Amino acid sequence: MVSKFAVIPVVLTLGLSLCKKHETVQRIGEAATPTPAVSASPDVSASAGGSPGAGAGPVTSQSKKVAVDQTAQVSVFGYHRFVNQVHRPDTEITPQAFEQQMEELKNRGITVIPMQDFLAWKRGEKNIPPRCAVITFDDGWKSQYEVAWPIMKKFGYPFTMFIYTEGVRGGHFGGGEAITWEQLAEMRDAGIDIQAHSATHQDLRKPYDKVAKKKLTPPEYEQWLHNEVVGCKELLEQRLGIRVNCFAVPYGFYNQHIKDVATQAGYEAVFTVYGQPLTFRSSRDSLGRYLIEANKPKVFSDAIAMIATSSAGGAPVAEIGAANIQSKPADGETVRNALPLISANLSAFGAIDPGTVTMRVSGLGVVPASYDPKTQTVSYQVTQKLRDKCSVIVEAKSGGKKVEAHWSFAIDEGAMKAHESPPAASPKK
């Protein structure tokens, strides 16, 4: 018979062994996430360096919920190349214009926050200032490293890089103007947030592989889509030792299946290019960004104007999901009419004060929409040709509270050309 005193050393040995195994697993996880996770502190944070959130992940059982300001609003801006002579105004901007816009954010009192602080706020873990901006750079051009980063350092602004992996130097599309893996590693070490933008930057809705130049069968398409959405995430995590939790959809083109694949891949947030102010209740699988282009200077001013000017602690805003308003065009839809009839059923808003119904359309501002109390439908016939991508915000008061709904759609390129007189050449993106 074994005495109880003989058992004690065995138990202690087993306990120490288990502790060492746990320590090993923890160290492996730490190696994959060199930067600390976003703090669950309730304090407002707007880091003056880069974003510390490269290692931030979804909320865990240990995450703390705080009393966050749900009335805050955020505009997310997207940039591409920075050049002295603009030749592609749809993707380029001069360094001078970019610096002026960063200065305007400062002068307007709009705080630039890290992407991971924005997501922590969405999870209810920490507060952010009442009016915020998140800055993102798409694709991975070397001018983002050489030109934009020094400007961001000057202002102390954090930012996020959305990288498509075959566009990095050495990849299929990684030419001389592309960023290198070494430069990305340097930015990572400085605290810059690096996220995914697909593998080859194609329209993910179409079963056609431009690299292989072939139409894909349904099984081939699923495998290809998996590599575009999941494979790029895995490669960024392996090459840079980071945790990727955000995905920017190429061109902003998406559908429900693409969103489902991204969600299943572990992305906490999916971004499009349909600019709209983001709120606490904005759906995390279709977060709109304002793409800044040299030929559309009004986009930046519209984005700033559309951020609510009320301070923290103002009247709460109830947001209704796009799926509940039967909008036309539908959220994420591409239409072949550059002068569409925009409408939405507001029955989900509750008892509406008809005189408070307003509609905002990106690029147009507040439009003279009409509201029919019998059908509870708000509508507006567009008379000024819409371009590219469009976001709509409908607001009203119900029971003394502000209620709003956001949705976005795109205009088919052929439809835009059809309304041109005389026809004008439009560079491909």
C-alpha positions in Angstrom: 0.0 0.0 0.0 1.4 3.4 -1.1 1.4 6.0 1.7 -0.1 9.5 1.2 3.4 11.0 1.7 4.7 9.0 -1.3 1.9 10.4 -3.5 2.7 14.0 -2.9 6.0 14.1 -4.9 4.2 12.4 -7.8 1.4 15.0 -7.8 4.0 17.9 -7.6 6.0 16.4 -10.5 2.8 16.1 -12.6 1.8 19.6 -11.7 5.2 21.0 -12.7 5.1 19.1 -15.9 1.7 20.5 -16.8 2.9 24.0 -16.0 5.9 23.6 -18.3 3.6 22.4 -21.1 1.3 25.4 -20.6 4.3 27.7 -20.6 5.5 26.2 -23.9 2.1 26.7 -25.6 1.9 30.2 -24.3 5.4 31.1 -25.7 4.4 29.7 -29.1 1.4 32.0 -29.1 3.5 34.9 -28.0 5.9 34.3 -30.8 3.0 34.6 -33.3 1.9 37.9 -31.8 4.9 40.2 -31.1 2.8 43.2 -30.1 0.4 43.3 -27.2 -3.3 42.9 -27.5 -5.5 46.0 -27.2 -6.1 46.9 -23.7 -9.5 46.6 -22.2 -9.0 49.9 -20.4 -12.0 52.2 -20.4 -9.8 55.2 -21.1 -9.9 57.0 -24.4 -6.8 56.0 -26.4 -5.4 57.7 -29.5 -1.8 56.4 -29.6 0.6 58.9 -31.1 2.8 56.1 -32.5 1.6 53.3 -34.7 -1.2 51.0 -33.9 -0.3 48.5 -31.2 -3.0 46.2 -32.3 -1.2 43.8 -34.7 -1.6 41.1 -32.1 -5.1 42.0 -31.1 -7.7 39.3 -31.6 -11.4 38.7 -30.9 -12.9 39.2 -27.5 -12.0 36.4 -25.0 -13.6 35.3 -21.7 -11.1 37.5 -19.9 -12.1 40.7 -21.8 -13.7 43.4 -19.8 -16.8 45.2 -20.8 -16.9 48.9 -20.0 -19.5 51.7 -20.3 -18.6 52.9 -23.8 -19.9 55.9 -25.5 -22.2 54.4 -28.2 -22.8 57.8 -29.8 -19.3 58.1 -31.1 -18.7 58.0 -34.9 -15.8 57.0 -37.0 -14.8 57.7 -40.6 -12.3 55.3 -42.2 -10.2 56.7 -45.0 -8.4 54.7 -47.6 -5.4 55.7 -49.7 -3.2 54.1 -52.4 -0.2 55.7 -54.1 1.5 59.0 -53.2 3.2 60.7 -56.3 4.3 64.2 -57.2 2.7 64.0 -60.7 -0.7 62.3 -60.7 -1.3 60.1 -63.8 -3.9 57.8 -62.2 -6.3 60.1 -60.3 -8.4 57.1 -59.2 -5.6 55.7 -57.1 -3.1 58.5 -56.6 -2.7 61.7 -54.6 0.1 64.1 -54.1 2.1 64.2 -50.8 1.1 67.8 -50.4 -2.6 67.1 -50.7 -2.3 64.1 -48.3 -0.5 66.2 -45.7 -3.1 69.0 -46.0 -5.8 66.4 -45.3 -4.0 65.1 -42.2 -3.7 68.7 -41.1 -7.4 69.3 -41.6 -8.2 66.3 -39.4 -6.1 67.9 -36.7 -7.6 71.4 -37.1 -11.2 70.0 -37.1 -10.6 68.2 -33.8 -11.0 64.7 -35.3 -8.9 62.2 -33.5 -7.0 59.6 -35.5 -7.1 56.3 -33.7 -5.6 52.9 -34.3 -7.7 50.3 -36.1 -7.5 48.0 -33.1 -8.9 50.7 -30.8 -11.8 51.0 -33.1 -12.5 47.3 -33.0 -12.0 47.2 -29.2 -14.7 49.9 -29.0 -17.0 47.9 -31.2 -16.5 45.0 -28.8 -17.4 47.2 -25.9 -14.0 47.0 -24.3 -12.8 50.6 -24.4 -13.9 54.1 -25.2 -12.9 56.3 -28.1 -13.3 60.1 -28.7 -16.7 61.3 -30.0 -15.4 62.0 -33.5 -12.6 59.8 -34.9 -10.8 58.8 -38.0 -9.0 55.6 -39.0 -6.4 55.9 -41.8 -5.7 52.9 -44.1 -3.3 52.4 -47.0 -4.2 49.7 -49.6 -2.2 47.3 -51.7 1.4 47.9 -50.5 3.0 50.6 -52.6 6.5 51.6 -51.6 5.4 55.3 -51.5 3.4 54.3 -48.5 6.7 53.4 -46.8 8.8 56.2 -48.3 6.3 59.1 -48.5 3.2 58.6 -46.4 4.8 57.0 -43.3 7.1 60.1 -42.6 4.0 62.4 -42.8 2.1 60.2 -40.4 5.1 60.2 -38.0 5.0 64.0 -38.2 1.4 64.1 -37.0 1.8 61.1 -34.6 -1.0 59.3 -36.4 -1.4 55.5 -36.3 -2.6 53.7 -39.5 -3.3 50.3 -41.0 -1.8 48.7 -44.1 -4.1 46.5 -46.2 -1.7 44.2 -48.2 -2.4 41.9 -51.0 0.3 39.3 -50.9 1.1 38.9 -54.6 1.6 42.6 -54.8 4.6 42.6 -52.4 8.0 42.8 -54.1 8.8 39.5 -55.6 5.1 38.5 -56.0 3.3 38.0 -59.3 2.3 41.7 -59.3 5.2 43.0 -57.1 7.1 45.3 -59.5 9.5 48.1 -58.7 6.9 50.3 -57.1 5.9 47.6 -54.6 6.8 47.5 -50.9 9.1 44.7 -49.7 8.7 42.2 -47.0 11.7 43.8 -45.2 9.9 47.2 -45.2 6.7 45.6 -43.9 8.7 44.0 -41.1 10.2 47.3 -40.2 6.8 48.9 -40.1 5.5 46.0 -38.0 8.3 46.5 -35.5 7.4 50.2 -35.3 3.8 49.2 -34.3 2.1 49.7 -37.7 -1.0 47.5 -38.0 -0.8 45.2 -41.1 -3.9 43.5 -42.4 -5.1 41.5 -45.4 -6.3 42.6 -48.9 -6.6 39.3 -50.7 -3.8 37.4 -52.6 -4.1 38.7 -56.1 -6.5 41.7 -55.8 -9.3 40.5 -58.1 -13.1 40.8 -58.1 -13.9 38.0 -55.7 -17.4 37.6 -57.0 -16.3 36.4 -60.4 -15.2 32.8 -61.1 -12.3 33.9 -63.2 -8.6 33.7 -62.3 -6.8 36.5 -64.1 -3.4 35.1 -63.1 -4.1 31.7 -64.6 -6.3 33.3 -67.3 -9.1 30.7 -67.0 -12.7 30.5 -66.0 -13.2 28.5 -62.9 -15.5 25.6 -62.2 -17.6 25.9 -59.0 -15.1 23.6 -57.1 -12.1 25.5 -58.5 -13.7 28.8 -57.6 -14.2 27.8 -54.0 -10.5 26.7 -53.8 -9.4 30.0 -55.4 -11.6 32.1 -53.1 -10.2 30.3 -50.1 -6.7 31.2 -51.2 -7.7 34.8 -51.8 -9.4 35.3 -48.4 -7.7 32.7 -46.2 -4.4 32.0 -47.9 -3.4 35.7 -47.8 -4.2 35.9 -44.1 -2.1 32.8 -43.4 0.9 34.1 -45.4 0.9 37.5 -43.7 0.8 35.8 -40.3 3.6 33.4 -41.2 5.9 35.9 -42.9 5.5 38.7 -40.4 4.6 36.8 -37.2 1.4 38.8 -36.6 -2.2 38.1 -36.1 -4.5 39.3 -38.9 -8.1 40.1 -38.0 -9.2 42.6 -40.7 -9.9 42.1 -44.4 -10.4 44.8 -47.1 -12.4 43.5 -50.0 -10.7 44.3 -53.4 -12.5 47.1 -55.2 -15.2 47.0 -52.5 -17.1 44.2 -54.5 -18.6 41.6 -52.2 -21.6 39.4 -51.7 -22.9 37.3 -48.8 -20.8 34.3 -49.6 -17.6 36.3 -49.6 -18.6 37.8 -46.2 -19.3 34.2 -44.9 -15.9 32.9 -46.0 -14.2 35.9 -44.4 -16.1 35.4 -41.1 -15.3 31.7 -41.1 -11.6 32.5 -41.7 -11.5 34.3 -38.4 -11.6 37.9 -39.6 -13.2 40.2 -37.0 -13.9 43.0 -39.5 -14.5 43.2 -43.3 -14.0 46.6 -45.0 -15.5 47.8 -48.3 -15.0 51.1 -50.1 -18.6 52.4 -49.7 -17.8 55.4 -47.4 -20.1 56.0 -44.5 -19.8 57.1 -40.9 -19.3 54.0 -38.7 -21.2 53.7 -35.5 -21.2 51.3 -32.6 -23.9 49.1 -34.3 -22.4 49.1 -37.8 -22.2 45.6 -39.0 -18.6 44.4 -38.8 -18.8 42.3 -42.0 -19.3 45.4 -44.3 -17.6 48.4 -42.8 -17.5 51.3 -45.3 -14.3 53.3 -46.0 -13.9 56.6 -47.9 -11.4 56.1 -50.7 -9.5 59.3 -51.4 -8.8 60.0 -55.0 -7.2 63.0 -56.7 -10.1 63.5 -59.0 -12.7 63.4 -56.2 -11.6 66.0 -53.6 -15.2 66.3 -52.4 -15.1 62.8 -50.9 -12.8 63.9 -48.1 -14.8 67.0 -47.2 -18.0 65.0 -47.3 -16.6 62.4 -45.0 -15.7 65.0 -42.4 -19.1 66.7 -42.8 -20.9 63.4 -42.3 -19.4 62.7 -38.9 -21.8 63.8 -36.2 -20.8 67.0 -34.5 -22.4 66.2 -31.2 -20.1 65.6 -28.2 -20.0 62.5 -26.2 -23.0 61.9 -24.0 -25.4 63.2 -26.6 -28.7 61.6 -27.5 -28.3 57.9 -28.2 -28.6 56.8 -31.8 -30.4 53.5 -32.7 -29.1 51.9 -35.9 -31.2 49.6 -38.0 -29.5 47.0 -40.0 -29.6 47.3 -43.8 -31.3 43.9 -44.0 -34.3 45.3 -42.2 -35.2 48.2 -44.4 -35.8 46.6 -47.9 -33.5 49.2 -49.5 -33.4 49.8 -53.3 -30.7 49.4 -54.6 -29.9 46.7 -52.0 -26.9 46.8 -49.8 -23.8 45.7 -51.8 -25.7 45.6 -55.1 -24.2 46.8 -58.4 -26.8 48.5 -60.6 -26.7 49.4 -64.3 -28.4 52.8 -63.8 -26.3 55.9 -62.8 -29.6 57.7 -62.0 -31.3 55.2 -59.8 -34.4 55.6 -57.6 -33.2 55.2 -54.0 -35.7 54.0 -51.5 -36.1 52.3 -48.2 -39.0 51.0 -46.0 -38.7 52.5 -42.6 -41.3 50.4 -40.7 -38.4 49.0 -38.6 -37.8 52.5 -37.3 -41.1 52.4 -35.3 -43.4 55.4 -35.0 -41.7 58.1 -37.0 -42.1 61.8 -36.9 -42.5 62.4 -40.7 -40.9 65.8 -40.5 -37.6 64.4 -39.3 -36.9 62.0 -42.1 -33.7 62.9 -44.0 -31.6 61.1 -46.6 -27.9 61.7 -47.3 -26.2 60.3 -50.4 -22.4 60.3 -50.6 -21.2 62.9 -53.1 -24.6 64.7 -53.0 -25.1 65.4 -49.3 -28.7 65.9 -48.0 -31.1 65.2 -50.9 -34.8 66.3 -51.2 -36.2 62.8 -50.5 -39.9 62.3 -50.0 -41.5 60.2 -47.3 -44.9 58.5 -47.5 -46.3 57.8 -44.0 -48.9 55.3 -45.4 -46.2 53.0 -46.9 -43.5 54.2 -44.5 -41.2 54.5 -47.5 -38.6 57.2 -48.1 -37.5 57.7 -51.7 -35.4 59.9 -53.9 -35.0 59.9 -57.7 -31.4 60.7 -58.4 -31.0 63.5 -61.0 -27.2 64.0 -60.9 -25.2 61.0 -62.2 -23.7 58.9 -59.5 -20.1 57.7 -59.7 -18.6 54.4 -58.9 -19.6 53.6 -55.3 -22.3 55.2 -53.2 -23.4 55.1 -49.6 -26.8 56.2 -48.2 -27.8 57.3 -44.7 -31.5 57.6 -43.7 -32.3 59.3 -40.4 -35.5 60.0 -38.5 -36.8 60.5 -35.0 -38.9 57.9 -33.3 -40.1 58.2 -29.8 -37.8 61.2 -29.2 -34.7 59.2 -30.3 -32.7 59.4 -33.4 -32.8 56.3 -35.6 -30.7 55.7 -38.7 -29.9 53.1 -41.3 -26.8 52.9 -43.6 -26.4 50.9 -46.8 -24.2 51.0 -49.9 -24.3 50.1 -53.6 -22.2 50.4 -56.7 -22.8 51.8 -60.2 -21.7 49.6 -63.1 -18.9 51.1 -65.1 -20.9 50.7 -68.3 -23.8 52.6 -66.9 -21.5 55.5 -65.9 -20.2 55.7 -69.5 -23.6 55.5 -71.0 -24.5 58.7 -69.2 -21.4 60.5 -70.3 -21.8 63.2 -73.0 -19.5 63.2 -74.8 -18.0 59.8 -73.7 -15.0 60.2 -71.4 -12.3 57.6 -70.9 -12.3 56.1 -67.4 -9.0 54.4 -66.2 -9.4 50.9 -64.9 -8.6 50.3 -61.3 
